[in-house]
Each structure stands twice: as structure tokens, then as C-alpha cells.
Amino acid sequence: MGSARTRAWIAGRGALVDVPTVAPPGRGASRPIRRGTIVDTEGCSRMLERLLADRLPQRLRPMVIVAAPVLDGLAYRAQARAAVGVLRPRSVLTVPGARGIALAAGADTSWPLLVLDMGAHLTEVVLLCDGAVTDARTTALGTSDLDEETTPEQLAEAVARMLTAMLRQDRSSVTVDALHRGVLVAGGGALRPEVMYHLTGRLHAPLRVVPAPHTAAVRGAAKLLHAAHAHPSACGPRPREPHLN
């Protein structure tokens, strides 16, 4: 569930939903998520019910995996769990969007990995070590902000400042090593040539764009769901279950 778009993948059926994040008419905000923060949980629930309730088996309770911004922490996860309650899930897992991106790219997470996710309203730089988040930075700036006053160069500069802060804080060589190996780039910003041009000039590091970067997080969540289904502890009928981003 992104600030600009919500995407869902259902096991056995693939990617079925890719729509603007807009709540149906009712009380609360029409845009229930702003800059990666859920501001209207009820609005999110109405949106998910409209988009997904009729697509799920009525007699089975699905597992739901939500790809979430890294730094929104417990508040976002609690609100996301409340929002997807309308789907009657048997369980809800929240995973960092950066981890989903790494999985979608098939990246080797046994090495330190830098992930850059440039969305419409939020940009994150995340350091993964053994697949776990060890450092992260975020800025409330994205591709939807690009205009005459906010340029691609300024977005690239914001990314460079976040990486510089990570490098200064890291007293080991982990962040430097990850940077030398290259930055994994996802989100709609990865599809903007002018943004990528300025990033290349500012970061002086290899940039590896994930295939279909705008859907990487939800596709990575799909891999996690497949792994959950294949686990020996999984038993009984396996319903078609949604992934959200």
C-alpha cells in the first residue's frame, strides 16, 4: 500500500491489482496514505474491501503479507494489520519493502546490500545484512515532487546525503563494501532516465536497476508467500492469498 498506488498479488492468480491509493467515499481522507504513513486506517480498509474482498475465497481465511516502509516502525505495522482485517486473514506478516525488492531481484543477501527505493512520495536508502535491516534513511521526497522547483538533480542530491550519513555513522567497512558492490535501485524513480543520470553522477557507484522496478516490493512479497506455503508447517487447503504494497 503505497502513497500513490496500491498493488496486490494473489497466489495462483498473479498480479491483479495496480490502482491509485484512493479510499472509496466515506468518512476520512480520500488519500489514506501520505508520504508512507497511514493517516486513515478505516479508509484503507474500505479500499482493500472494494479491491480484494470479491477476489478471495469466502470460506477460507488468507495469509496476508504487507510490504511496509522501513522506518515507519510499529505504528505503520499496527495500522496495516488493522486495515487488512477486513479481509479476514488467518495471519498478517509485515516485511520491509527493501527486503521484498532484494528478493524480487534475486540478490545475494549473504553480502551487505544497499537498496534504494524511489517512490512517488517517499525515498528510502536501506542497508541489508544477511537479509535484515541494519541501517536506513528516508526522505519525504519522490518522483511526484519533480517539477520546476524540485529537480531530478535535487532528488539525487537527497539520496547522496542519506548515503553520506550512513557512511559517516558506520564505524566498520560494511556500508562502504556494499556501496562498492553497487546499489540496487527500485521504485518508479528507477524508470526516470533523468533521475538515474544525476544519481550516477552523484554516487560514483554501480547502480543496478531491478527488473520492473515499480512492482519489485510486491513481487518479493509474493516469493515470501510461496516460501511460507512450501514450509512443512503449512498444512490443509491453501487459499489464494494476497500481497500488498
GUGURO-344003 format. One record per residue (C-alpha): residue number from 1; x, y, z; residue in three letters. Coordinates in steps of 0.05 Angstrom, whole numbers, plus 5000, padded with zeros to 4 digits. Example, Ala and Ser with C-alpha at 12.3 -4.5 7.8 and 13.67 -1.06 7.14 Angstrom:
<recs>
+-----+------+------+------+------+
: seq :   c1 :   c2 :   c3 : type :
+-----+------+------+------+------+
:   1 : 5246 : 4910 : 5156 :  Ala :
:   2 : 5273 : 4979 : 5143 :  Ser :
+-----+------+------+------+------+
</recs>
This chain:
<recs>
+-----+------+------+------+------+
: seq :   c1 :   c2 :   c3 : type :
+-----+------+------+------+------+
:   1 : 5000 : 5000 : 5000 :  Met :
:   2 : 5040 : 5059 : 4974 :  Gly :
:   3 : 5024 : 5133 : 4980 :  Ser :
:   4 : 5009 : 5137 : 4905 :  Ala :
:   5 : 4990 : 5066 : 4885 :  Arg :
:   6 : 4967 : 5001 : 4917 :  Thr :
:   7 : 4987 : 4935 : 4885 :  Arg :
:   8 : 4964 : 4865 : 4903 :  Ala :
:   9 : 4987 : 4796 : 4882 :  Trp :
:  10 : 4944 : 4735 : 4896 :  Ile :
:  11 : 4974 : 4665 : 4898 :  Ala :
:  12 : 4953 : 4625 : 4837 :  Gly :
:  13 : 4927 : 4686 : 4801 :  Arg :
:  14 : 4986 : 4734 : 4799 :  Gly :
:  15 : 4984 : 4809 : 4800 :  Ala :
:  16 : 4912 : 4830 : 4798 :  Leu :
:  17 : 4910 : 4900 : 4827 :  Val :
:  18 : 4951 : 4962 : 4809 :  Asp :
:  19 : 4909 : 5023 : 4824 :  Val :
:  20 : 4916 : 5092 : 4855 :  Pro :
:  21 : 4914 : 5092 : 4931 :  Thr :
:  22 : 4846 : 5125 : 4939 :  Val :
:  23 : 4793 : 5108 : 4991 :  Ala :
:  24 : 4720 : 5099 : 4969 :  Pro :
:  25 : 4672 : 5154 : 4990 :  Pro :
:  26 : 4660 : 5157 : 5065 :  Gly :
:  27 : 4687 : 5190 : 5127 :  Arg :
:  28 : 4761 : 5206 : 5129 :  Gly :
:  29 : 4814 : 5224 : 5078 :  Ala :
:  30 : 4807 : 5207 : 5004 :  Ser :
:  31 : 4882 : 5194 : 5005 :  Arg :
:  32 : 4890 : 5147 : 5064 :  Pro :
:  33 : 4966 : 5141 : 5059 :  Ile :
:  34 : 5012 : 5202 : 5056 :  Arg :
:  35 : 5087 : 5201 : 5049 :  Arg :
:  36 : 5089 : 5128 : 5071 :  Gly :
:  37 : 5045 : 5140 : 5132 :  Thr :
:  38 : 4975 : 5112 : 5141 :  Ile :
:  39 : 4932 : 5171 : 5161 :  Val :
:  40 : 4864 : 5138 : 5153 :  Asp :
:  41 : 4862 : 5064 : 5173 :  Thr :
:  42 : 4787 : 5059 : 5161 :  Glu :
:  43 : 4796 : 5089 : 5091 :  Gly :
:  44 : 4850 : 5036 : 5076 :  Cys :
:  45 : 4802 : 4982 : 5099 :  Ser :
:  46 : 4747 : 5007 : 5053 :  Arg :
:  47 : 4796 : 5009 : 4995 :  Met :
:  48 : 4820 : 4938 : 5007 :  Leu :
:  49 : 4750 : 4911 : 5015 :  Glu :
:  50 : 4729 : 4943 : 4949 :  Arg :
:  51 : 4791 : 4917 : 4913 :  Leu :
:  52 : 4801 : 4848 : 4942 :  Leu :
:  53 : 4741 : 4821 : 4981 :  Ala :
:  54 : 4706 : 4792 : 4920 :  Asp :
:  55 : 4771 : 4762 : 4893 :  Arg :
:  56 : 4784 : 4718 : 4954 :  Leu :
:  57 : 4750 : 4651 : 4972 :  Pro :
:  58 : 4695 : 4666 : 5021 :  Gln :
:  59 : 4704 : 4603 : 5063 :  Arg :
:  60 : 4779 : 4606 : 5072 :  Leu :
:  61 : 4819 : 4656 : 5112 :  Arg :
:  62 : 4881 : 4680 : 5075 :  Pro :
:  63 : 4951 : 4696 : 5097 :  Met :
:  64 : 4968 : 4768 : 5080 :  Val :
:  65 : 5038 : 4796 : 5072 :  Ile :
:  66 : 5046 : 4872 : 5072 :  Val :
:  67 : 5109 : 4905 : 5045 :  Ala :
:  68 : 5120 : 4966 : 5091 :  Ala :
:  69 : 5166 : 5026 : 5093 :  Pro :
:  70 : 5226 : 5011 : 5136 :  Val :
:  71 : 5226 : 5069 : 5184 :  Leu :
:  72 : 5151 : 5075 : 5199 :  Asp :
:  73 : 5160 : 5020 : 5252 :  Gly :
:  74 : 5108 : 4994 : 5299 :  Leu :
:  75 : 5055 : 5047 : 5284 :  Ala :
:  76 : 5052 : 5031 : 5209 :  Tyr :
:  77 : 5052 : 4956 : 5222 :  Arg :
:  78 : 4996 : 4961 : 5272 :  Ala :
:  79 : 4954 : 5004 : 5226 :  Gln :
:  80 : 4967 : 4959 : 5166 :  Ala :
:  81 : 4945 : 4898 : 5206 :  Arg :
:  82 : 4882 : 4934 : 5226 :  Ala :
:  83 : 4868 : 4955 : 5155 :  Ala :
:  84 : 4875 : 4885 : 5125 :  Val :
:  85 : 4829 : 4857 : 5179 :  Gly :
:  86 : 4772 : 4870 : 5131 :  Val :
:  87 : 4799 : 4811 : 5090 :  Leu :
:  88 : 4790 : 4763 : 5149 :  Arg :
:  89 : 4863 : 4739 : 5147 :  Pro :
:  90 : 4886 : 4680 : 5188 :  Arg :
:  91 : 4953 : 4715 : 5195 :  Ser :
:  92 : 4986 : 4780 : 5174 :  Val :
:  93 : 5061 : 4789 : 5163 :  Leu :
:  94 : 5095 : 4856 : 5151 :  Thr :
:  95 : 5162 : 4856 : 5116 :  Val :
:  96 : 5208 : 4914 : 5098 :  Pro :
:  97 : 5197 : 4936 : 5027 :  Gly :
:  98 : 5273 : 4935 : 5016 :  Ala :
:  99 : 5275 : 4861 : 5033 :  Arg :
: 100 : 5220 : 4848 : 4982 :  Gly :
: 101 : 5259 : 4886 : 4930 :  Ile :
: 102 : 5322 : 4845 : 4943 :  Ala :
: 103 : 5282 : 4780 : 4937 :  Leu :
: 104 : 5249 : 4803 : 4872 :  Ala :
: 105 : 5318 : 4819 : 4844 :  Ala :
: 106 : 5346 : 4751 : 4865 :  Gly :
: 107 : 5402 : 4788 : 4901 :  Ala :
: 108 : 5453 : 4751 : 4943 :  Asp :
: 109 : 5434 : 4775 : 5013 :  Thr :
: 110 : 5492 : 4738 : 5046 :  Ser :
: 111 : 5532 : 4800 : 5028 :  Trp :
: 112 : 5516 : 4871 : 5053 :  Pro :
: 113 : 5468 : 4903 : 5004 :  Leu :
: 114 : 5446 : 4974 : 4994 :  Leu :
: 115 : 5374 : 4983 : 4968 :  Val :
: 116 : 5348 : 5049 : 4941 :  Leu :
: 117 : 5272 : 5053 : 4934 :  Asp :
: 118 : 5248 : 5116 : 4900 :  Met :
: 119 : 5172 : 5121 : 4903 :  Gly :
: 120 : 5124 : 5175 : 4885 :  Ala :
: 121 : 5124 : 5209 : 4953 :  His :
: 122 : 5179 : 5174 : 4993 :  Leu :
: 123 : 5251 : 5153 : 4980 :  Thr :
: 124 : 5288 : 5103 : 5024 :  Glu :
: 125 : 5360 : 5080 : 5027 :  Val :
: 126 : 5367 : 5015 : 5065 :  Val :
: 127 : 5427 : 4973 : 5085 :  Leu :
: 128 : 5412 : 4898 : 5089 :  Leu :
: 129 : 5460 : 4849 : 5122 :  Cys :
: 130 : 5441 : 4775 : 5117 :  Asp :
: 131 : 5373 : 4800 : 5093 :  Gly :
: 132 : 5360 : 4841 : 5156 :  Ala :
: 133 : 5356 : 4917 : 5160 :  Val :
: 134 : 5416 : 4945 : 5196 :  Thr :
: 135 : 5411 : 5018 : 5176 :  Asp :
: 136 : 5361 : 5061 : 5137 :  Ala :
: 137 : 5348 : 5133 : 5117 :  Arg :
: 138 : 5286 : 5164 : 5087 :  Thr :
: 139 : 5264 : 5230 : 5057 :  Thr :
: 140 : 5193 : 5255 : 5043 :  Ala :
: 141 : 5211 : 5267 : 4970 :  Leu :
: 142 : 5194 : 5227 : 4909 :  Gly :
: 143 : 5181 : 5228 : 4835 :  Thr :
: 144 : 5113 : 5262 : 4843 :  Ser :
: 145 : 5150 : 5323 : 4871 :  Asp :
: 146 : 5191 : 5334 : 4808 :  Leu :
: 147 : 5173 : 5400 : 4776 :  Asp :
: 148 : 5205 : 5466 : 4760 :  Glu :
: 149 : 5222 : 5477 : 4834 :  Glu :
: 150 : 5244 : 5407 : 4852 :  Thr :
: 151 : 5291 : 5378 : 4800 :  Thr :
: 152 : 5318 : 5308 : 4788 :  Pro :
: 153 : 5385 : 5335 : 4810 :  Glu :
: 154 : 5356 : 5354 : 4878 :  Gln :
: 155 : 5326 : 5285 : 4887 :  Leu :
: 156 : 5394 : 5254 : 4870 :  Ala :
: 157 : 5427 : 5301 : 4920 :  Glu :
: 158 : 5378 : 5280 : 4974 :  Ala :
: 159 : 5397 : 5207 : 4962 :  Val :
: 160 : 5471 : 5225 : 4964 :  Ala :
: 161 : 5461 : 5260 : 5032 :  Arg :
: 162 : 5426 : 5198 : 5061 :  Met :
: 163 : 5483 : 5153 : 5037 :  Leu :
: 164 : 5535 : 5201 : 5065 :  Thr :
: 165 : 5500 : 5200 : 5133 :  Ala :
: 166 : 5501 : 5123 : 5133 :  Met :
: 167 : 5575 : 5122 : 5115 :  Leu :
: 168 : 5593 : 5171 : 5170 :  Arg :
: 169 : 5555 : 5132 : 5222 :  Gln :
: 170 : 5584 : 5065 : 5203 :  Asp :
: 171 : 5649 : 5054 : 5240 :  Arg :
: 172 : 5661 : 4988 : 5203 :  Ser :
: 173 : 5670 : 4978 : 5128 :  Ser :
: 174 : 5602 : 4946 : 5116 :  Val :
: 175 : 5568 : 5006 : 5083 :  Thr :
: 176 : 5630 : 5022 : 5041 :  Val :
: 177 : 5635 : 4950 : 5018 :  Asp :
: 178 : 5561 : 4949 : 4999 :  Ala :
: 179 : 5568 : 5014 : 4961 :  Leu :
: 180 : 5628 : 4988 : 4922 :  His :
: 181 : 5587 : 4926 : 4902 :  Arg :
: 182 : 5532 : 4971 : 4876 :  Gly :
: 183 : 5464 : 4999 : 4896 :  Val :
: 184 : 5401 : 4960 : 4879 :  Leu :
: 185 : 5350 : 5011 : 4853 :  Val :
: 186 : 5275 : 5002 : 4852 :  Ala :
: 187 : 5211 : 5044 : 4852 :  Gly :
: 188 : 5183 : 5089 : 4799 :  Gly :
: 189 : 5245 : 5133 : 4803 :  Gly :
: 190 : 5286 : 5077 : 4771 :  Ala :
: 191 : 5244 : 5087 : 4708 :  Leu :
: 192 : 5262 : 5161 : 4703 :  Arg :
: 193 : 5325 : 5169 : 4660 :  Pro :
: 194 : 5338 : 5240 : 4684 :  Glu :
: 195 : 5338 : 5217 : 4756 :  Val :
: 196 : 5384 : 5158 : 4742 :  Met :
: 197 : 5431 : 5204 : 4704 :  Tyr :
: 198 : 5440 : 5250 : 4763 :  His :
: 199 : 5446 : 5191 : 4812 :  Leu :
: 200 : 5502 : 5162 : 4771 :  Thr :
: 201 : 5539 : 5228 : 4774 :  Gly :
: 202 : 5529 : 5238 : 4848 :  Arg :
: 203 : 5540 : 5169 : 4877 :  Leu :
: 204 : 5600 : 5146 : 4837 :  His :
: 205 : 5579 : 5074 : 4848 :  Ala :
: 206 : 5548 : 5020 : 4805 :  Pro :
: 207 : 5472 : 5024 : 4800 :  Leu :
: 208 : 5433 : 4960 : 4788 :  Arg :
: 209 : 5360 : 4971 : 4768 :  Val :
: 210 : 5313 : 4916 : 4788 :  Val :
: 211 : 5270 : 4888 : 4731 :  Pro :
: 212 : 5201 : 4921 : 4732 :  Ala :
: 213 : 5225 : 4964 : 4790 :  Pro :
: 214 : 5157 : 4995 : 4806 :  His :
: 215 : 5128 : 4927 : 4825 :  Thr :
: 216 : 5191 : 4897 : 4858 :  Ala :
: 217 : 5167 : 4901 : 4930 :  Ala :
: 218 : 5101 : 4864 : 4918 :  Val :
: 219 : 5136 : 4811 : 4875 :  Arg :
: 220 : 5186 : 4799 : 4931 :  Gly :
: 221 : 5128 : 4792 : 4979 :  Ala :
: 222 : 5099 : 4740 : 4932 :  Ala :
: 223 : 5163 : 4699 : 4938 :  Lys :
: 224 : 5157 : 4702 : 5013 :  Leu :
: 225 : 5086 : 4676 : 5009 :  Leu :
: 226 : 5107 : 4619 : 4963 :  His :
: 227 : 5161 : 4601 : 5014 :  Ala :
: 228 : 5110 : 4602 : 5070 :  Ala :
: 229 : 5065 : 4555 : 5031 :  His :
: 230 : 5123 : 4507 : 5018 :  Ala :
: 231 : 5143 : 4504 : 5092 :  His :
: 232 : 5130 : 4436 : 5125 :  Pro :
: 233 : 5088 : 4470 : 5178 :  Ser :
: 234 : 5037 : 4492 : 5126 :  Ala :
: 235 : 4980 : 4443 : 5121 :  Cys :
: 236 : 4909 : 4439 : 5098 :  Gly :
: 237 : 4879 : 4474 : 5038 :  Pro :
: 238 : 4919 : 4532 : 5012 :  Arg :
: 239 : 4876 : 4591 : 4990 :  Pro :
: 240 : 4895 : 4644 : 4941 :  Arg :
: 241 : 4925 : 4697 : 4984 :  Glu :
: 242 : 4941 : 4770 : 4972 :  Pro :
: 243 : 5005 : 4811 : 4975 :  His :
: 244 : 5000 : 4885 : 4984 :  Leu :
: 245 : 5047 : 4941 : 4970 :  Asn :
+-----+------+------+------+------+
</recs>
